[in-house]
Amino acid sequence: MLFNRFCPSCKASVNLKQLHRTFVERYMTRKLWEKYECCNCGAEVFAHCNKAQDLELITAGKQVSTE
């Protein structure tokens, strides 16, 4: 889990939960990347294992209104 990272979807400093990667993601397309989910909006992002601060959005989250 990463703490206080900037989510490219909801534009907030949030916790990111590490997700399981598929076979294709692990061995073919994104070997050196880790997959995370934003705890605030549910967006899925990839981060390079050596550059965890550089996040790449892969699916936008569904932000729920708090009103």
Steps between C-alpha positions, in 0.01 A plus 500: 500500500624846415416792724423859401534459125329724244220320314480612134124430492359680806794744536537425872782386724376154602601147596547254216426128540720260301305269266573162344626524140387266222739266318521736199571802723760310702702338222430673169372858504601650835780292650649767725172665600282461810121533494317707764145608580407836651321462834309824439353461149581139401714592197761248384849634436838356408829616651849402387674298770804732497299821467196450725421872499420491124148359476323418175120488509350190333134520609326799653325445830137553576498786750204491736341825610513559877204741504 
